[in-house]
Amino acid sequence: MALSGELMVHSKWLRPYGNALRRLKRDQSELVYAVEELKDTLRAAGVSERILQQVGEIQQRAVTCRDSAEENVVMLEAYDVRTESLATRLRLHIIASRMRPFKDGVHGLPRIVRDVARSLGKQVELQMEGLDTQVDRDILERIEGLLGHLLNNAIDHGIETVDERRQAGKAEKGVITLSAYHHGGMLYIAIKDDGRGIDFDQLRKKVVQKGLVREAIAHNLTQQELADFMFLPGFSTRDEVSALSGRGVGLDVVQDVMQEMCGAIEVSSEKGRGTHFKMRLPLTLSVVTVLLVEIAGEAYAVPLSRIEKIVRLPVTEIQHKGEREWVTLAGEALQLAPTATILELPEAVATTSRMVAVVVLANRENRFGFVVDRFLQESELVAQVMPKQLQRIRDINAMALMEDGTPVMIIDVDDLLRSARVYFDHGGYDRVNHLKESLDPQRMKRILVVDDSITVREIERKLLVAAGYEVDVAVDGMDGWNAIRNNVFDLVITDVDMPRLNGLQLLGLIKQDPVLKAVPVMVVSYKDRNEDQLRALQAGANYFLAKANFHDETLRRAVGELIGGVGDENRNR
């Protein structure tokens, strides 16, 4: 599997050579035109036919070289497509060869259910769905024991006796449904019973009896929060010890194995109606779906299955409690952790971004929002074991190669959570980021110019810089949108007609954003009809300036009206 991953990476290394050949072809085409112009100039100057003939021969050689380069580009592109296709097919074939139908790992479960039910004097029917669902053989081997444990749990704790079910108006035979299915690129395995469900009042009392929380706090816990206690080591709702219950060896084992496989387990229950355990797992353990993030200028991979949430928050929402920093998400306080500091990486360069990127990670013991420089992309990586010389690096689980061949470390989520807890428990209270300091009103006013014309872009930039403003540029609407989300600007000046994202679409995104909508936007366009101006102003533009009327003083005056001139700013200081 690792070799197929490397082949995938190497198959993409041909692209730079193809791009180089295309540039060579373009240069040679320009050379042909240049020689043609030279030939015309020489002919007009009355040079001899012999010299013109020599120039013509040079031109013909240039044409031959250009045509040869074009043929090579076509052949290399065809080879690139074939190689990448073969590498992809090989990878998919290897993954498919590792897959087994779900039924291969659960064929012994009906007997287990039958034997356990008989020993407890209960009647239970096991219904299995999705038996042909494809599962990675490594996952299948590891979950068989977990499924047996959960089924025992369902029969012992969930399914009532025949008499109890009669009194509850239920069928004498309890039903447990085991199902497997794919959804959203993940494998889901669920166990659902129609038994008595979880007695959350009893669970609340047990949590208090064990001293896990105070009674006043336990009273306010939600059912989901109470259910989480069942996954703690040594926790059991039974007082008496039997062959199946009360020994303190329970759901914590299931949770641990799930996390080792980069999976998660959820439980929901309704009293008198039954309990539902749902496990979420990657389709394969060899290929890991990750979120690539940038930390201290370097790319790191976080397993997507372990991410609770990713958010981009305004820095103004960061709250301070003592020396720690928090944000509120969905009504809950979330402590922010300085990821670069915890990983002992160099401090990131100070940024003027209005937003902070946060990856929310959690397990049973800890939950933190890890601050990263920025989100890069979602990707599928072939995980590789770390070389012996590097085992074991704290907070790192494995390594992989990205599409361009760059090595990337895959973060060990549980280890990182432990490191964050140790960091805070031992007084590591450095600020996550000094972003708010960058919002100092005394700083030089900053303008973003968005235009796909390099000529217009440079004219505007030079005029504004000469007027005393700090100016950044973006080559189109999408580039501008990325820039304004990650930096602080006092004004955005945008063209209308641009590729990828036009100026009005960019304007709409800015005005819909709760943080950015206060930033004034000036639209500069060659279109100066009344309806064009009206469209821009209705979309939220603060100013419309026609390029036909564009000159130095017009632009400076318009900018001054929107954000004040440099002289005004200095007087305010």
For each residue, the residues with C-beta under 8 A, 3 or more apart:
1: 4 5 94 95 98 286 287 382
2: 5 6 382 384
3: 6 7
4: 1 7 8 87 90 91 94 382
5: 1 2 8 9 91 287 381 382 384 400 401
6: 2 3 9 10 382 401
7: 3 4 10 11 87 90 91
8: 4 5 11 12 84 87 88 91 382 403
9: 5 6 12 13 401 402 403 404 405
10: 6 7 13 87 405
11: 7 8 14 80 83 84 86 87
12: 8 9 15 84 403 404 405
13: 9 10 16 17 405
14: 11 17 18 76 79 80 83
15: 12 18 19 80
16: 13 19 20
17: 13 14 20 21 76
18: 14 15 21 22 73 76 77 80
19: 15 16 22 23
20: 16 17 23 24
21: 17 18 24 25 69 72 73 76
22: 18 19 25 26 73
23: 19 20 26 27
24: 20 21 27 28 69
25: 21 22 28 29 66 69 70 73
26: 22 23 29 30
27: 23 24 30 31
28: 24 25 31 32 62 65 66 69
29: 25 26 32 33 66
30: 26 27 33 34
31: 27 28 34 35 62 66
32: 28 29 35 36 59 62 63 66
33: 29 30 36 37
34: 30 31 37 38
35: 31 32 38 39 55 58 59 62
36: 32 33 39 40 59
37: 33 34 40 41
38: 34 35 41 42 55
39: 35 36 42 43 52 55 56 59
40: 36 37 43 44
41: 37 38 44 45
42: 38 39 45 47 51 52 55
43: 39 40 46 47 52
44: 40 41
45: 41 42
46: 43
47: 42 43 51 52
48: 51 52
49: 52 53
50: 53 54
51: 42 47 48 54 55
52: 39 42 43 47 48 49 55 56
53: 49 50 56 57
54: 50 51 57 58
55: 35 38 39 42 51 52 58 59
56: 39 52 53 59 60
57: 53 54 60 61
58: 35 54 55 61 62
59: 32 35 36 39 55 56 62 63
60: 56 57 63 64
61: 57 58 64 65
62: 28 31 32 35 58 59 65 66
63: 32 59 60 66 67
64: 60 61 67 68
65: 28 61 62 68 69
66: 25 28 29 31 32 62 63 69 70
67: 63 64 70 71
68: 64 65 71 72
69: 21 24 25 28 65 66 72 73
70: 25 66 67 73 74
71: 67 68 74 75
72: 21 68 69 75 76
73: 18 21 22 25 69 70 76 77
74: 70 71 77 78
75: 71 72 78 79
76: 14 17 18 21 72 73 79 80
77: 18 73 74 80 81
78: 74 75 81 82
79: 14 75 76 82 83
80: 11 14 15 18 76 77 83 84
81: 77 78 84 85
82: 78 79 85 86
83: 11 14 79 80 86 87
84: 8 11 12 80 81 87 88
85: 81 82 88 89
86: 11 82 83 89 90
87: 4 7 8 10 11 83 84 90 91
88: 8 84 85 91 92
89: 85 86 92 93
90: 4 7 86 87 93 94
91: 4 5 7 8 87 88 94 95 382
92: 88 89 95 96
93: 89 90 96 97
94: 1 4 90 91 97 98
95: 1 91 92 98 99 284 286 287
96: 92 93 99 134
97: 93 94
98: 1 94 95 136 137 138 284 286
99: 95 96 134 135 136 137 284
100: 104 105 134 135 136 137 140
101: 104 131 132 133 134 135
102: 105 106 130 131 132 133 134 135 140 180 189
103: 106 107 128 131 132
104: 100 101 107 140
105: 100 102 135 140 141 143 144 147
106: 102 103 109 128 131 144 147 178
107: 103 104 110
108: 111 112 144
109: 106 112 113 126 128 147 148 151 178
110: 107 113 114 126 128
111: 108 114 115
112: 108 109 115 116 148 151 152
113: 109 110 116 117 124 126 151 155 176
114: 110 111 117 118 124 126
115: 111 112 118 119
116: 112 113 119 120 124 151 152 155 156 244
117: 113 114 120 122 123 124 155 159
118: 114 115 121
119: 115 116 243
120: 116 117 155 156 161 244
121: 118 161 162
122: 117 155 159 160 161 162 174
123: 117 162 172 173 174
124: 113 114 116 117 155 159 173 174 175 176
125: 173 174 175 176
126: 109 110 113 114 151 176 178
127: 175 176 177 178
128: 103 106 109 110 131 177 178 179
129: 177 178 179 180 181
130: 102 133 179 180 181
131: 101 102 103 106 128 180
132: 101 102 103
133: 101 102 130 180 181 182 187
134: 96 99 100 101 102 182 283
135: 99 100 101 102 105 139 140 180 187
136: 98 99 100 139 140 187 282 283 284 285 286
137: 98 99 100 140 141
138: 98 141 142 284 285 286
139: 135 136 142 143 187 261 281 282 284 285
140: 100 102 104 105 135 136 137 143 144
141: 105 137 138 144
142: 138 139 145 146 257 261
143: 105 139 140 146 147 189 257 279 281
144: 105 106 108 140 141 147 148
145: 142 148 149
146: 142 143 149 150 253 254 257 258 279
147: 105 106 109 143 144 150 151 178 189 191
148: 109 112 144 145 151 152
149: 145 146 152 153 250 253 254
150: 146 147 153 154 191 254 277
151: 109 112 113 116 126 147 148 154 155 176 178 191
152: 112 116 148 149 155 156 244
153: 149 150 156 157 158 250 251
154: 150 151 157 158 159 176 191 193 195 275
155: 113 116 117 120 122 124 151 152 158 159 174 176
156: 116 120 152 153 242 244 245
157: 153 154 195 237 238 245 275
158: 153 154 155 174 176 193 195 196 197 274 275
159: 117 122 124 154 155 174 176 193 194 195 196
160: 122 164 165 168 170 174 195 196
161: 120 121 122 164 165
162: 121 122 123 165 166 172
163: 166 167
164: 160 161 167 168 196
165: 160 161 162 168 170 171 172 174
166: 162 163 169 170 172
167: 163 164
168: 160 164 165 196 272
169: 166
170: 160 165 166 174 194
171: 165 174 175
172: 123 162 165 166
173: 123 124 125
174: 122 123 124 125 155 158 159 160 165 170 171 193 194 195
175: 124 125 127 171 193 194
176: 113 124 125 126 127 151 154 155 158 159 191 192 193 194
177: 127 128 129 190 191 192 193
178: 106 109 126 127 128 129 147 151 189 190 191
179: 128 129 130 189 190 192
180: 102 129 130 131 133 135 187 188 189 190
181: 129 130 133 187 188
182: 133 134 185 186 187 188 283
183: 186 188
184:
185: 182 283 289
186: 182 183 280 281 282 283 305
187: 133 135 136 139 180 181 182 280 281 282 283
188: 180 181 182 183 278 279 280 281
189: 102 143 147 178 179 180 278 279 281
190: 177 178 179 180 276 277 278 279
191: 147 150 151 154 176 177 178 276 277
192: 176 177 179 274 275 276 277
193: 154 158 159 174 175 176 177 274 275
194: 159 170 174 175 176 273 274
195: 154 157 158 159 160 174 274 275
196: 158 159 160 164 168 199 271 272 274
197: 158 269 270 271 272 273 274 275
198: 203 223 227 267 269 271 275
199: 196 202 203 271
200: 203 204 223 226 227 269 271
201: 204 205
202: 199 205 206 237
203: 198 199 200 206 207 226 227 229 230 237
204: 200 201 207 208 218 219 221 226
205: 201 202 208 209
206: 202 203 209 210 235 237
207: 203 204 210 212 213 218 221 226 229
208: 204 205 211 212 213 214 215 218
209: 205 206
210: 206 207 235
211: 208
212: 207 208 229 232
213: 207 208 217 218 221
214: 208 217 218
215: 208 218 219
216: 219 220
217: 213 214 220 221
218: 204 207 208 213 214 215 221 226
219: 204 215 216
220: 216 217
221: 204 207 213 217 218 225 226
222: 225 226
223: 198 200 226 227 269
224: 227 228 268
225: 221 222 228 229
226: 200 203 204 207 218 221 222 223 229
227: 198 200 203 223 224 230 267 268 269
228: 224 225 231 364
229: 203 207 212 225 226 232 235
230: 203 227 235 237 250 251 267
231: 228 235 251 252 254 255 265 364
232: 212 229 235 252 364
233: 248 252
234: 248 252
235: 206 210 229 230 231 232 248 250 251 252
236: 245 246 247 248 250
237: 157 202 203 206 230
238: 157 241 242 245 246
239: 246
240: 245 246
241: 238 245 246 247
242: 156 238 245 246
243: 119
244: 116 120 152 156
245: 156 157 236 238 240 241 242
246: 236 238 239 240 241 242
247: 236 241 250
248: 233 234 235 236
249: 253
250: 149 153 230 235 236 247 253 254
251: 153 230 231 235 254 255 265
252: 231 232 233 234 235 255 256 364
253: 146 149 249 250 256 257
254: 146 149 150 231 250 251 257 258 265
255: 231 251 252 258 259 265 364
256: 252 253 259 260
257: 142 143 146 253 254 260 261
258: 146 254 255 261 263 264 265 279 281
259: 255 256 262 263 264 306 363 413 414
260: 256 257
261: 139 142 257 258 281 282 285
262: 259 281 282 285 288 303 305 306
263: 258 259 279 280 281 282 305
264: 258 259 279 280 305 306
265: 231 251 254 255 258 277 278 279 280
266: 277 278 280
267: 198 227 230 275 276 277 278
268: 224 227 275 276 278
269: 197 198 200 223 227 273 274 275 276
270: 197 273 274
271: 196 197 198 199 200
272: 168 196 197
273: 194 197 269 270
274: 158 192 193 194 195 196 197 269 270
275: 154 157 158 192 193 195 197 198 267 268 269
276: 190 191 192 267 268 269
277: 150 190 191 192 265 266 267
278: 188 189 190 265 266 267 268
279: 143 146 188 189 190 258 263 264 265
280: 186 187 188 263 264 265 266 305
281: 139 143 186 187 188 189 258 261 262 263 305
282: 136 139 186 187 261 262 263 285 287 288 289 303 305
283: 134 136 182 185 186 187 287
284: 95 98 99 136 138 139 287
285: 136 138 139 261 262 282 288 383
286: 1 95 98 136 138 382 383
287: 1 5 95 282 283 284 380 381 382 383
288: 262 282 285 301 303 380 381 382 383 398 400 410
289: 185 282 303 304 305 378 379 380
290: 301 302 303 304 378 379 380 381 400 410
291: 301 302 304 307 310 359 375 376 377 378 379
292: 299 300 301 375 376 377 378 379 402 408
293: 299 300 301 302 357 359 372 373 374 375 376
294: 297 298 299 300 372 373 374 375 376
295: 298 300 339 340 343 345 348 372 373
296: 340 343 345 346 347 348 373
297: 294 346 348 349 373
298: 294 295 345
299: 292 293 294 376 402 406 408
300: 292 293 294 295 372 408 409 410 411
301: 288 290 291 292 293 379 381 400 408 409 410 411
302: 290 291 293 306 307 359 361 410 411 413
303: 262 282 288 289 290 306 307 410 411 413
304: 289 290 291 307 378
305: 186 262 263 264 280 281 282 289
306: 259 262 264 302 303 361 413
307: 291 302 303 304 310 359 360 361
308: 360 361 362 367
309: 329 360
310: 291 307 357 358 359 360 375
311: 329 357 358 360 369
312: 355 356 357 358 375 485
313: 317 318 327 355 356 358
314: 317 354 355 356 514 515
315: 318 353 354 355 356 433 435 436 439
316: 436 515
317: 313 314 327 328
318: 313 315 325 326 327 336 356 432 435 436
319: 325 326 327 328
320: 323 324 325 326
321: 324 325 326
322: 429
323: 320 429
324: 320 321 335 336 424 429
325: 318 319 320 321 335 336 431 432
326: 318 319 320 321 333 334 335 336
327: 313 317 318 319 333 334 336 358 369
328: 317 319 331 332 333 334
329: 309 311 332 334 360 369
330:
331: 328
332: 328 329
333: 326 327 328
334: 326 327 328 329 358 360 367 368 369
335: 324 325 326 367 368 369 424
336: 318 324 325 326 327 356 358 368 369 370 371 432
337: 342 368 369 370 371 420 423 424 432
338: 341 342 371 430 431 432 433
339: 295 342 343 359 370 371 372 416
340: 295 296 343 345 346 347 348
341: 338 344 345 347 423 428 430
342: 337 338 339 370 395 416 419 420 423 428
343: 295 296 339 340 395 416 419
344: 341
345: 295 296 298 340 341
346: 296 297 340
347: 296 340 341
348: 295 296 297 340 351 373 433
349: 297
350: 434 438
351: 348 373 433 435 438 486 487
352: 435 438 439 446 487 488
353: 315 356 435 438 485 486 487 488
354: 314 315 435 439 485 487 488 515 516
355: 312 313 314 315 485 486 515
356: 312 313 314 315 318 336 353 371 432 433 435
357: 293 310 311 312 371 372 373 374 375
358: 310 311 312 313 327 334 336 369 370 371 372
359: 291 293 302 307 310 339 369 370 372
360: 307 308 309 310 311 329 334 367 368 369 370
361: 302 306 307 308 367 368 370 413 416 417
362: 308 366 367 368 417
363: 259 366 367 413 414 417
364: 228 231 232 252 255
365: 417 421
366: 362 363 417 418 420 421
367: 308 334 335 360 361 362 363 417
368: 334 335 336 337 360 361 362 417 420
369: 311 327 329 334 335 336 337 358 359 360
370: 336 337 339 342 358 359 360 361 416 420
371: 336 337 338 339 356 357 358 432 433
372: 293 294 295 300 339 357 358 359 375
373: 293 294 295 296 297 348 351 357
374: 293 294 357 486
375: 291 292 293 294 310 312 357 372
376: 291 292 293 294 299
377: 291 292
378: 289 290 291 292 304
379: 289 290 291 292 301 402 403
380: 287 288 289 290
381: 5 287 288 290 301 400 401 402 408 410
382: 1 2 4 5 6 8 91 286 287 288 400 401
383: 285 286 287 288 397 398 399 400 410
384: 2 5 398 399 400 401
385: 398
386: 390 391 392 393 396 398 399
387: 390 391
388: 391
389:
390: 386 387 393
391: 386 387 388
392: 386 396
393: 386 390 396 409
394: 415 419
395: 342 343 411 412 415 416 419
396: 386 392 393 399 409 410 411 412 415
397: 383 410 411 412 413 415
398: 288 383 384 385 386 409 410
399: 383 384 386 396 407 408 409 410
400: 5 288 290 301 381 382 383 384 407 408 410
401: 5 6 9 381 382 384 405 406 407 408
402: 9 292 299 379 381 405 406 407 408
403: 8 9 12 379
404: 9 12
405: 9 10 12 13 401 402
406: 299 401 402
407: 399 400 401 402
408: 292 299 300 301 381 399 400 401 402
409: 300 301 393 396 398 399
410: 288 290 300 301 302 303 381 383 396 397 398 399 400
411: 300 301 302 303 395 396 397 416
412: 395 396 397 415 416
413: 259 302 303 306 361 363 397 416 417
414: 259 363 417 418
415: 394 395 396 397 412 418 419
416: 339 342 343 361 370 395 411 412 413 419 420
417: 361 362 363 365 366 367 368 413 414 420 421
418: 366 414 415 421 422
419: 342 343 394 395 415 416 422 423
420: 337 342 366 368 370 416 417 423 424
421: 365 366 417 418 424 425
422: 418 419 425 426
423: 337 341 342 419 420 426 428
424: 324 335 337 420 421 427 428 429
425: 421 422
426: 422 423
427: 424
428: 341 342 423 424
429: 322 323 324 424
430: 338 341
431: 325 338 434
432: 318 325 336 337 338 356 371
433: 315 338 348 351 356 371
434: 350 431 437 438
435: 315 318 351 352 353 354 356 438 439
436: 315 316 318 439
437: 434 440
438: 350 351 352 353 434 435 443 488
439: 315 352 354 435 436 488
440: 437 443
441:
442: 573
443: 438 440 446
444: 468 469 470
445: 469 470 490 491 563 564 566 569
446: 352 443 469 470 471 472 487 488 489 490 491
447: 464 469 470 471 472 489 490 491 492 493 559 563
448: 471 472 473 474 480 483 484 487 489 491 492 493
449: 457 460 461 464 471 472 473 474 493 494
450: 473 474 476 477 479 480 492 493 494 495 498 503 506
451: 456 457 460 473 474 475 493 494 495 498 524
452: 475 476 495 497 498 499
453: 456 457 495
454: 457 458
455: 458 459
456: 451 453 459 460 495 524 547
457: 449 451 453 454 460 461 473 475
458: 454 455 461 462
459: 455 456 462 463
460: 449 451 456 457 463 464 471 493 524 555
461: 449 457 458 464 465 471 473
462: 458 459 465 466
463: 459 460 466 467 552 555 556
464: 447 449 460 461 467 469 471 555 556 559
465: 461 462 468 469 470 471
466: 462 463
467: 463 464 556 559 565 566
468: 444 465 566
469: 444 445 446 447 464 465 559 566
470: 444 445 446 447 465
471: 446 447 448 449 460 461 464 465
472: 446 447 448 449 483 487 489
473: 448 449 450 451 457 461
474: 448 449 450 451 477 479 480 482 483
475: 451 452 457 479
476: 450 452 479 480 498 499 500 501
477: 450 474 480 481 494 498 499 500 501 502 503 505 506
478: 481 482 500 501
479: 450 474 475 476 482 483 500
480: 448 450 474 476 477 483 484 492 494 501 506
481: 477 478 484 485 501 506 509 510
482: 474 478 479 485 486
483: 448 472 474 479 480 486 487 489
484: 448 480 481 487 489 492 510 516 519
485: 312 353 354 355 481 482 516
486: 351 353 355 374 482 483
487: 351 352 353 354 446 448 472 483 484
488: 352 353 354 438 439 446
489: 446 447 448 472 483 484 492 519
490: 445 446 447 519 520 563
491: 445 446 447 448 519 520 521 522 559 562 563
492: 447 448 450 480 484 489 506 510 519 520 521 522
493: 447 448 449 450 451 460 521 522 524 559
494: 449 450 451 477 480 498 503 506 507 521 522 523 524
495: 450 451 452 453 456 498 503 523 524 525
496: 502 503 504 523 525 527 532 536
497: 452 502 503 525 526 527
498: 450 451 452 476 477 494 495 501 502 503
499: 452 476 477
500: 476 477 478 479
501: 476 477 478 480 481 498 505 506 509
502: 477 496 497 498 505 506
503: 450 477 494 495 496 497 498 506 507 523 525 536
504: 496 507 508 523 535 536 539
505: 477 501 502 508 509
506: 450 477 480 481 492 494 501 502 503 509 510
507: 494 503 504 510 511 521 523 536 539 540 541
508: 504 505 511 512 539 540
509: 481 501 505 506 512 513
510: 481 484 492 506 507 513 516 517 519 521 540
511: 507 508 516 517 521 539 540
512: 508 509 517
513: 509 510 516 517
514: 314 517
515: 314 316 354 355 518
516: 354 484 485 510 511 513 519
517: 510 511 512 513 514 540
518: 515
519: 484 489 490 491 492 510 516
520: 490 491 492 542 543 562 563
521: 491 492 493 494 507 510 511 540 541 542 543
522: 491 492 493 494 541 542 543 544 545 558 559 562
523: 494 495 496 503 504 507 536 541 543 544 545
524: 451 456 460 493 494 495 545 546 547 550
525: 495 496 497 503 528 532 536 544 545 546 547
526: 497 546 547 548
527: 496 497 532 546
528: 525 532 533 546 547 548 549
529: 532 533
530: 533 534
531: 534 535
532: 496 525 527 528 529 535 536 544
533: 528 529 530 536 537 544
534: 530 531 537 538
535: 504 531 532 538 539
536: 496 503 504 507 523 525 532 533 539 541 544
537: 533 534 540 541 544
538: 534 535
539: 504 507 508 511 535 536
540: 507 508 510 511 517 521 537
541: 507 521 522 523 536 537 544
542: 520 521 522 562
543: 520 521 522 523 558 561 562
544: 522 523 525 532 533 536 537 541
545: 522 523 524 525 549 550 554 555 558
546: 524 525 526 527 528 549 550
547: 456 524 525 526 528 550
548: 526 528
549: 528 545 546 554
550: 524 545 546 547 554 555
551: 554 555
552: 463 555 556
553: 556 557
554: 545 549 550 551 557 558
555: 460 463 464 545 550 551 552 558 559
556: 463 464 467 552 553 559 560 565
557: 553 554 560 561
558: 522 543 545 554 555 561 562
559: 447 464 467 469 491 493 522 555 556 562 563 565
560: 556 557 563 564 565 568
561: 543 557 558
562: 491 520 522 542 543 558 559
563: 445 447 490 491 520 559 560
564: 445 560 568 569 572
565: 467 556 559 560 568 569
566: 445 467 468 469 569 570
567: 570 571
568: 560 564 565 571 572
569: 445 564 565 566 572 573
570: 566 567 573
571: 567 568
572: 564 568 569
573: 442 569 570
